[in-house]
Amino acid sequence: METQNTSNFNRQKFEREEAYLRAEKRLKELKGFYWHGFWYIVVNIFIICMIVFNGGNFFSFGTFATPIFWGIGLAFHAMTVFGVDLLFGKAWQERKIKEYMDKERQNF
């Protein structure tokens, strides 16, 4: 009986450790994304200010090329961190399933 209790204790300890490692990895991913977003804002404000203060045209494509293309990269980073289901997440799927099930019930 004692070996079974020890086995259960070891399994619970292992599961908690696995959960901790997953949480730590998730935190590292979030932190990386937030730093990416921070530097995106800081660097692009600096670039746009330098262009404008040095007599460049504010309304040209060159002024916003870096923010546009870097923004695309930042969007892909967001998709990897938060998942592709930003628009069609689990809550949306559950609502749609319930909606279709309700329609089926009404038809019968």
C-alpha positions as protocol buffer text, in pm:
chain_id: "A"
residue {
  index: 1
  type: MET
  ca { x: 0 y: 0 z: 0 }
}
residue {
  index: 2
  type: GLU
  ca { x: 284 y: 236 z: 82 }
}
residue {
  index: 3
  type: THR
  ca { x: 441 y: 188 z: -264 }
}
residue {
  index: 4
  type: GLN
  ca { x: 111 y: 289 z: -425 }
}
residue {
  index: 5
  type: ASN
  ca { x: 99 y: 608 z: -214 }
}
residue {
  index: 6
  type: THR
  ca { x: 460 y: 681 z: -305 }
}
residue {
  index: 7
  type: SER
  ca { x: 381 y: 617 z: -671 }
}
residue {
  index: 8
  type: ASN
  ca { x: 83 y: 854 z: -661 }
}
residue {
  index: 9
  type: PHE
  ca { x: 291 y: 1117 z: -482 }
}
residue {
  index: 10
  type: ASN
  ca { x: 568 y: 1088 z: -742 }
}
residue {
  index: 11
  type: ARG
  ca { x: 315 y: 1112 z: -1027 }
}
residue {
  index: 12
  type: GLN
  ca { x: 156 y: 1424 z: -876 }
}
residue {
  index: 13
  type: LYS
  ca { x: 498 y: 1578 z: -823 }
}
residue {
  index: 14
  type: PHE
  ca { x: 590 y: 1502 z: -1184 }
}
residue {
  index: 15
  type: GLU
  ca { x: 264 y: 1651 z: -1314 }
}
residue {
  index: 16
  type: ARG
  ca { x: 313 y: 1968 z: -1110 }
}
residue {
  index: 17
  type: GLU
  ca { x: 668 y: 1997 z: -1240 }
}
residue {
  index: 18
  type: GLU
  ca { x: 548 y: 1949 z: -1599 }
}
residue {
  index: 19
  type: ALA
  ca { x: 280 y: 2215 z: -1549 }
}
residue {
  index: 20
  type: TYR
  ca { x: 539 y: 2452 z: -1402 }
}
residue {
  index: 21
  type: LEU
  ca { x: 773 y: 2398 z: -1698 }
}
residue {
  index: 22
  type: ARG
  ca { x: 489 y: 2462 z: -1946 }
}
residue {
  index: 23
  type: ALA
  ca { x: 391 y: 2780 z: -1759 }
}
residue {
  index: 24
  type: GLU
  ca { x: 752 y: 2895 z: -1753 }
}
residue {
  index: 25
  type: LYS
  ca { x: 784 y: 2838 z: -2129 }
}
residue {
  index: 26
  type: ARG
  ca { x: 459 y: 3027 z: -2192 }
}
residue {
  index: 27
  type: LEU
  ca { x: 581 y: 3317 z: -1978 }
}
residue {
  index: 28
  type: LYS
  ca { x: 907 y: 3329 z: -2173 }
}
residue {
  index: 29
  type: GLU
  ca { x: 714 y: 3342 z: -2502 }
}
residue {
  index: 30
  type: LEU
  ca { x: 489 y: 3623 z: -2376 }
}
residue {
  index: 31
  type: LYS
  ca { x: 783 y: 3818 z: -2241 }
}
residue {
  index: 32
  type: GLY
  ca { x: 961 y: 3785 z: -2576 }
}
residue {
  index: 33
  type: PHE
  ca { x: 656 y: 3911 z: -2762 }
}
residue {
  index: 34
  type: TYR
  ca { x: 612 y: 4210 z: -2530 }
}
residue {
  index: 35
  type: TRP
  ca { x: 979 y: 4305 z: -2570 }
}
residue {
  index: 36
  type: HIS
  ca { x: 941 y: 4270 z: -2947 }
}
residue {
  index: 37
  type: GLY
  ca { x: 640 y: 4505 z: -2934 }
}
residue {
  index: 38
  type: PHE
  ca { x: 826 y: 4752 z: -2711 }
}
residue {
  index: 39
  type: TRP
  ca { x: 1123 y: 4773 z: -2946 }
}
residue {
  index: 40
  type: TYR
  ca { x: 891 y: 4795 z: -3247 }
}
residue {
  index: 41
  type: ILE
  ca { x: 736 y: 5111 z: -3101 }
}
residue {
  index: 42
  type: VAL
  ca { x: 1061 y: 5270 z: -2980 }
}
residue {
  index: 43
  type: VAL
  ca { x: 1263 y: 5209 z: -3296 }
}
residue {
  index: 44
  type: ASN
  ca { x: 987 y: 5312 z: -3535 }
}
residue {
  index: 45
  type: ILE
  ca { x: 916 y: 5634 z: -3347 }
}
residue {
  index: 46
  type: PHE
  ca { x: 1288 y: 5711 z: -3363 }
}
residue {
  index: 47
  type: ILE
  ca { x: 1307 y: 5635 z: -3738 }
}
residue {
  index: 48
  type: ILE
  ca { x: 1000 y: 5843 z: -3821 }
}
residue {
  index: 49
  type: CYS
  ca { x: 1124 y: 6135 z: -3608 }
}
residue {
  index: 50
  type: MET
  ca { x: 1467 y: 6123 z: -3774 }
}
residue {
  index: 51
  type: ILE
  ca { x: 1310 y: 6129 z: -4121 }
}
residue {
  index: 52
  type: VAL
  ca { x: 1082 y: 6420 z: -4035 }
}
residue {
  index: 53
  type: PHE
  ca { x: 1346 y: 6623 z: -3848 }
}
residue {
  index: 54
  type: ASN
  ca { x: 1594 y: 6582 z: -4133 }
}
residue {
  index: 55
  type: GLY
  ca { x: 1351 y: 6727 z: -4387 }
}
residue {
  index: 56
  type: GLY
  ca { x: 1209 y: 6405 z: -4524 }
}
residue {
  index: 57
  type: ASN
  ca { x: 857 y: 6378 z: -4650 }
}
residue {
  index: 58
  type: PHE
  ca { x: 631 y: 6242 z: -4376 }
}
residue {
  index: 59
  type: PHE
  ca { x: 371 y: 6114 z: -4622 }
}
residue {
  index: 60
  type: SER
  ca { x: 604 y: 5900 z: -4835 }
}
residue {
  index: 61
  type: PHE
  ca { x: 616 y: 5521 z: -4844 }
}
residue {
  index: 62
  type: GLY
  ca { x: 978 y: 5524 z: -4722 }
}
residue {
  index: 63
  type: THR
  ca { x: 872 y: 5679 z: -4394 }
}
residue {
  index: 64
  type: PHE
  ca { x: 638 y: 5392 z: -4313 }
}
residue {
  index: 65
  type: ALA
  ca { x: 813 y: 5102 z: -4491 }
}
residue {
  index: 66
  type: THR
  ca { x: 992 y: 4979 z: -4179 }
}
residue {
  index: 67
  type: PRO
  ca { x: 683 y: 4995 z: -3954 }
}
residue {
  index: 68
  type: ILE
  ca { x: 473 y: 4817 z: -4218 }
}
residue {
  index: 69
  type: PHE
  ca { x: 709 y: 4528 z: -4284 }
}
residue {
  index: 70
  type: TRP
  ca { x: 822 y: 4495 z: -3923 }
}
residue {
  index: 71
  type: GLY
  ca { x: 455 y: 4510 z: -3824 }
}
residue {
  index: 72
  type: ILE
  ca { x: 388 y: 4210 z: -4048 }
}
residue {
  index: 73
  type: GLY
  ca { x: 666 y: 4024 z: -3868 }
}
residue {
  index: 74
  type: LEU
  ca { x: 522 y: 4131 z: -3532 }
}
residue {
  index: 75
  type: ALA
  ca { x: 180 y: 4001 z: -3639 }
}
residue {
  index: 76
  type: PHE
  ca { x: 332 y: 3661 z: -3721 }
}
residue {
  index: 77
  type: HIS
  ca { x: 508 y: 3663 z: -3384 }
}
residue {
  index: 78
  type: ALA
  ca { x: 171 y: 3734 z: -3219 }
}
residue {
  index: 79
  type: MET
  ca { x: 17 y: 3440 z: -3404 }
}
residue {
  index: 80
  type: THR
  ca { x: 287 y: 3206 z: -3277 }
}
residue {
  index: 81
  type: VAL
  ca { x: 250 y: 3329 z: -2918 }
}
residue {
  index: 82
  type: PHE
  ca { x: -127 y: 3365 z: -2895 }
}
residue {
  index: 83
  type: GLY
  ca { x: -222 y: 3105 z: -3154 }
}
residue {
  index: 84
  type: VAL
  ca { x: -384 y: 3136 z: -3492 }
}
residue {
  index: 85
  type: ASP
  ca { x: -730 y: 3126 z: -3333 }
}
residue {
  index: 86
  type: LEU
  ca { x: -734 y: 3495 z: -3247 }
}
residue {
  index: 87
  type: LEU
  ca { x: -1052 y: 3547 z: -3450 }
}
residue {
  index: 88
  type: PHE
  ca { x: -1196 y: 3197 z: -3448 }
}
residue {
  index: 89
  type: GLY
  ca { x: -1102 y: 3086 z: -3099 }
}
residue {
  index: 90
  type: LYS
  ca { x: -1251 y: 2818 z: -2880 }
}
residue {
  index: 91
  type: ALA
  ca { x: -1530 y: 3043 z: -2747 }
}
residue {
  index: 92
  type: TRP
  ca { x: -1638 y: 3129 z: -3102 }
}
residue {
  index: 93
  type: GLN
  ca { x: -1637 y: 2761 z: -3200 }
}
residue {
  index: 94
  type: GLU
  ca { x: -1849 y: 2666 z: -2899 }
}
residue {
  index: 95
  type: ARG
  ca { x: -2101 y: 2942 z: -2976 }
}
residue {
  index: 96
  type: LYS
  ca { x: -2130 y: 2825 z: -3337 }
}
residue {
  index: 97
  type: ILE
  ca { x: -2175 y: 2462 z: -3235 }
}
residue {
  index: 98
  type: LYS
  ca { x: -2449 y: 2562 z: -2991 }
}
residue {
  index: 99
  type: GLU
  ca { x: -2612 y: 2777 z: -3260 }
}
residue {
  index: 100
  type: TYR
  ca { x: -2616 y: 2489 z: -3512 }
}
residue {
  index: 101
  type: MET
  ca { x: -2743 y: 2244 z: -3252 }
}
residue {
  index: 102
  type: ASP
  ca { x: -3026 y: 2482 z: -3161 }
}
residue {
  index: 103
  type: LYS
  ca { x: -3121 y: 2515 z: -3530 }
}
residue {
  index: 104
  type: GLU
  ca { x: -3125 y: 2136 z: -3564 }
}
residue {
  index: 105
  type: ARG
  ca { x: -3354 y: 2104 z: -3262 }
}
residue {
  index: 106
  type: GLN
  ca { x: -3594 y: 2358 z: -3409 }
}
residue {
  index: 107
  type: ASN
  ca { x: -3612 y: 2167 z: -3738 }
}
residue {
  index: 108
  type: PHE
  ca { x: -3721 y: 1845 z: -3564 }
}
